[in-house]
């Protein structure tokens, strides 16, 4: 309703109030108590302004117009437009207390559309729960009534003992299938390791030395490259960090002691040097150093270039074999390159023309090894000797090191291209190559001491083929699940008691430095008894703030 004054002249009041006071009118509007309307003087009823002027009736347009619903206690129905015009022009009811407070009228029924057809719900269908549209309420104030919540469904009780049926346990998560490609590569490489060590007693023959030269040119570089690829996210997993001790350091000490006992049992002098690995045990210690250095290479912009420079410069120094430092620097570029590789890089070796080219490269490498075997030394393929120990000048030594590096990389990628990617009969064997690596030395040492590899017929092409076949069979046996079952307690001991659990925090850690998800009010420390109180929950910062550590 509008409080606008009538545009017609208003007679002056005999009272004390001044009807034209604008300030009083504004204050009344702010307090929602409008000033009283001036009462006409009964004495002046005969004058020209004795009564209120009647406003002219507005012209109604032709045609039916929608009207507002009839309010209770009101007169005949007036259309919305006409009613709004009259409310704006008519002064309304005059009382001694002024205008009555405004009240929002409520519709008493459906909106009158002035004779227009109203849609009716279909027969047999319940009317919708939507609220009818009304001009009395604005669209911003109106909110749809929330749908009634249905009562929770209660499972039916069985007719027997009345107990509810037990809920089925959730299905276990689907375990991601292991990719067989790298397992195939690892078994092929571990078989070559066994073959190379078995050919040592027959290196005086041309055929054995040629096969040995071919194998040693790339089999350990390829192994180190795969180790670097698998160790890309090494420091992101606590389980992998624990393997530094479980599957590397502890087996290293056990195997060192075992080989010392074996040599002593075979009549040799007792020797035990933990810092200087014996024979094949160098790989475990070098792998520990490569793993520890992984964060350094991930921080560099050009890690491969730096690793190659270190590899080339290492030939100038007489690096000791303690802690396998000579092999650490000699095979460093292959480990760093493995860390830089991604799965899509291996996909580049899938095309048929790449595999055909790889086959040609491998065949050519075999021919070159047969041709140059009688004329060269085997020291460069060990990746450990300096230029002085190889007996060459530094510029020749740099060329030899560079040539061996390129040849090893080419043959490594050729082998990776030729190894099948599908599931094969030796894919499962490739998951247990650690046992073949650590245990085959025992068989080879015994065979050397007993003279099983000294027969004259073994010093020839047929003998080399026989030794290589026997070596592959030995690798298969040592990679069987039964072998792991027998020696797992020795080579892969479970040292859970040695490590602190991830949820357990040090005693000196302050609440502000503890992760919010480490502890909860209901969790207890593993070192606490059943009756010990629970740990205090970690301090959780409020929304929008992060944990602040002391500088």
Secondary structure, DSSP 8 states (H G I E B T S, - for coil): ------SS-----SSS--TT-HHHHHHHHHTT---------GGGGGSTTSS----------SS---B----TT--S--BHHHHHHHHHHS-----TT-S---------SS-B-TT-------TTS---------TTS-TTT-----------------SSS------------------HHHHHHHHHHHHHHHHHHHTGGGTTSHHHHHHHHHHHHHHHHHHHHHHHHHTTTGGG-HHHHHHHIIIIIHHHHHHHHHHHHHHHHTT------SSS--GGGHHHHHHHHHHHTHHHHHH-SSHHHHHHHHHHHGGGS----GGGHHHHHHTHHHHHHHHH--HHHHHTT-SHHHHHHHHHHHHHHHHHHHHHGGGS-SGGGGS---HHHHT--HHHHHHHHHHHHHHHHHHHHHHHHHS--S--TTTTGGGGHHHHHHHHHHHHHHHHHHTTT--GGGSSHHHHHHHHHHHHHHHHHHTSHHHHHHHHHHHS---GGGS--TT---TT--GGGS-TTT--TT---TTS-TTS----------TT-------
